[in-house]
Amino acid sequence: MPVLGRVKQAEPAHLVLLARDVSRVQPVIDQINDTLGSSTKVVFVPINLDDLESVRAAAAEVSKHLGEEGKIDVLINNAGIMGVPYAKTKIGVESQFATNHLGHFVLTQNLLPLLRRGRDVRVVNLSSNGYLVCPFRPDDVNFDDGKAYDPLSGYGQSKTANILFTNGLAKRGITSFALHPGLIRGTHLSVGIDLRIFASINEITKKNTGKEFGSVDQPKTVEQGVATTIVAAFDPASGGPVRVCFHRMPQVVGASRGIGVELAKHLAQTPGTHVVATMHKGFSLELPNVEVIQLDQSKTDSVNAAARKVKEADTLIVNGAIGEDELLT
Ligand SMILES: NC(=O)c1ccc[n+]([C@@H]2O[C@H](COP(=O)([O-])OP(=O)(O)OC[C@H]3O[C@@H](n4cnc5c(N)ncnc54)[C@H](OP(=O)(O)O)[C@@H]3O)[C@@H](O)[C@H]2O)c1
């Protein structure tokens, strides 16, 4: 399996798999053991993300497995539910927000001491373009106790929270990613939900945000869907303080130099790709697949003008940042 091959290259000493049900994970553990061999210790830790006691217990068990001076290099917060009817967890929180965000938030918080000891640390949060449907509702995460709830808005809020959490971690010095893997066929995510809810996605998005959701992605296979997570978790070139990764990659914000320009060049090598690279201070990049747009991220007018120029962007790579020297001028 190519995905496991990439994980093997990272030579993990430990691979800790957290899930609700060991019987579903055991075949995965067996396959990993076959591919990675005995140099990687694979451990299962039970967790139910919608129960914070279970989440704290899981974090404690991970810490125990990894030992007193244990460290974590990569944490992938992948689990999620989507589009479920209104329900609340034990502590009275709407279930999509609780499972998709709160559980991962508490797990990560509890593992921070181990993450702080890690090498080239990354936290990878599986968000979704579903974030477009609904902003985070800090004053009313429970949608007026369900009266203002619909399953897509609940999912959207939780996926927006994943992105905000990613930014929060980055601000605290932990390299973090929020990613959209694409529309992946063949997973369990939409099993058992009423698919008719998607018919009103534009209407719901407009009610929540004033904008339409837009067109639905072209579907991808599970293997293709995993690729974005693998790049975020293991590709050395993708390091940096914070990233929002989308599955097709045409837009790189902050592509004038450093990582951004190399990334834009790299993406442009794929035939058929149209890379939109935003540049600050008049840099240019003359490559056939690259469209350059001027952007000064410190000025709202410039940001709005640049956004209007982008005709199509499936992927947004937020790379731009200023260094200490620029902060002082
Ligand atoms: N598939 C897509 O098109 C798509 C698009 C955008 C974003 N995403 C995101 O990608 C991530 C993975 O989705 P997927 O498509 O692979 O879905 P999936 O096949 O349904 O897998 C979801 C995973 O989450 C686990 N999980 C759910 N509730 C849990 C809980 N309370 N405690 C612990 N584990 C729990 C499930 O474990 P069990 O086996 O125990 O249920 C399962 O392993 C999600 O965060 C999703 O929002 C997916």
The ligand as an SDF file (V2000), in Angstrom:
LIG
                    3D

 48 52  0  0  0  0  0  0  0  0999 V2000
  -15.1220   11.4680    2.9840 N   0  0  0  0  0  0  0  0  0  0  0  0
  -15.1760   12.7180    2.5780 C   0  0  0  0  0  0  0  0  0  0  0  0
  -15.6350   13.0160    1.4620 O   0  0  0  0  0  0  0  0  0  0  0  0
  -14.6550   13.8230    3.4470 C   0  0  0  0  0  0  0  0  0  0  0  0
  -14.6800   15.1340    2.9480 C   0  0  0  0  0  0  0  0  0  0  0  0
  -14.2000   16.1660    3.7480 C   0  0  0  0  0  0  0  0  0  0  0  0
  -13.7030   15.8880    4.9930 C   0  0  0  0  0  0  0  0  0  0  0  0
  -13.7070   14.6210    5.4760 N   0  0  0  0  0  0  0  0  0  0  0  0
  -13.2120   14.3990    6.8400 C   0  0  0  0  0  0  0  0  0  0  0  0
  -12.2920   13.3320    6.8550 O   0  0  0  0  0  0  0  0  0  0  0  0
  -12.3270   12.6690    8.1100 C   0  0  0  0  0  0  0  0  0  0  0  0
  -12.4230   11.1740    7.8930 C   0  0  0  0  0  0  0  0  0  0  0  0
  -13.6640   10.9020    7.2360 O   0  0  0  0  0  0  0  0  0  0  0  0
  -13.9780    9.5530    6.4520 P   0  0  0  0  0  0  0  0  0  0  0  0
  -14.6180    9.9340    5.1920 O   0  0  0  0  0  0  0  0  0  0  0  0
  -12.8190    8.6650    6.4520 O   0  0  0  0  0  0  0  0  0  0  0  0
  -15.1470    8.9870    7.4020 O   0  0  0  0  0  0  0  0  0  0  0  0
  -15.4450    7.5470    8.0010 P   0  0  0  0  0  0  0  0  0  0  0  0
  -15.1410    6.4600    7.0500 O   0  0  0  0  0  0  0  0  0  0  0  0
  -16.8310    7.6290    8.5550 O   0  0  0  0  0  0  0  0  0  0  0  0
  -14.3910    7.4730    9.1970 O   0  0  0  0  0  0  0  0  0  0  0  0
  -14.6070    8.2430   10.3310 C   0  0  0  0  0  0  0  0  0  0  0  0
  -13.7420    7.7210   11.4540 C   0  0  0  0  0  0  0  0  0  0  0  0
  -14.0780    8.4810   12.6280 O   0  0  0  0  0  0  0  0  0  0  0  0
  -14.3020    7.5670   13.7000 C   0  0  0  0  0  0  0  0  0  0  0  0
  -15.2240    8.1160   14.6740 N   0  0  0  0  0  0  0  0  0  0  0  0
  -16.4660    8.6300   14.4660 C   0  0  0  0  0  0  0  0  0  0  0  0
  -17.0160    8.9980   15.6410 N   0  0  0  0  0  0  0  0  0  0  0  0
  -16.1070    8.7210   16.6060 C   0  0  0  0  0  0  0  0  0  0  0  0
  -16.0900    8.8640   18.0050 C   0  0  0  0  0  0  0  0  0  0  0  0
  -17.1350    9.3430   18.6930 N   0  0  0  0  0  0  0  0  0  0  0  0
  -14.9890    8.4770   18.6710 N   0  0  0  0  0  0  0  0  0  0  0  0
  -13.9310    7.9530   18.0190 C   0  0  0  0  0  0  0  0  0  0  0  0
  -13.8850    7.7720   16.6890 N   0  0  0  0  0  0  0  0  0  0  0  0
  -14.9720    8.1540   16.0070 C   0  0  0  0  0  0  0  0  0  0  0  0
  -14.8780    6.3320   13.0210 C   0  0  0  0  0  0  0  0  0  0  0  0
  -14.7200    5.2390   13.8790 O   0  0  0  0  0  0  0  0  0  0  0  0
  -15.8400    4.0840   14.0530 P   0  0  0  0  0  0  0  0  0  0  0  0
  -15.4090    2.9900   13.1290 O   0  0  0  0  0  0  0  0  0  0  0  0
  -15.7480    3.7190   15.4730 O   0  0  0  0  0  0  0  0  0  0  0  0
  -17.1550    4.6710   13.6680 O   0  0  0  0  0  0  0  0  0  0  0  0
  -14.0040    6.2620   11.7940 C   0  0  0  0  0  0  0  0  0  0  0  0
  -12.7750    5.6510   12.0880 O   0  0  0  0  0  0  0  0  0  0  0  0
  -13.4990   13.2700    8.8870 C   0  0  0  0  0  0  0  0  0  0  0  0
  -13.0130   14.2050    9.8280 O   0  0  0  0  0  0  0  0  0  0  0  0
  -14.3200   13.9760    7.8130 C   0  0  0  0  0  0  0  0  0  0  0  0
  -15.0470   15.0620    8.3080 O   0  0  0  0  0  0  0  0  0  0  0  0
  -14.1560   13.5750    4.7340 C   0  0  0  0  0  0  0  0  0  0  0  0
  1  2  1  0
  2  3  2  0
  2  4  1  0
  4  5  1  0
  4 48  2  0
  5  6  2  0
  6  7  1  0
  7  8  2  0
  8  9  1  0
  8 48  1  0
  9 10  1  0
  9 46  1  0
 10 11  1  0
 11 12  1  0
 11 44  1  0
 12 13  1  0
 13 14  1  0
 14 15  2  0
 14 16  1  0
 14 17  1  0
 17 18  1  0
 18 19  2  0
 18 20  1  0
 18 21  1  0
 21 22  1  0
 22 23  1  0
 23 24  1  0
 23 42  1  0
 24 25  1  0
 25 26  1  0
 25 36  1  0
 26 27  1  0
 26 35  1  0
 27 28  2  0
 28 29  1  0
 29 30  1  0
 29 35  2  0
 30 31  1  0
 30 32  2  0
 32 33  1  0
 33 34  2  0
 34 35  1  0
 36 37  1  0
 36 42  1  0
 37 38  1  0
 38 39  2  0
 38 40  1  0
 38 41  1  0
 42 43  1  0
 44 45  1  0
 44 46  1  0
 46 47  1  0
M  CHG  2   8   1  16  -1
M  END
$$$$
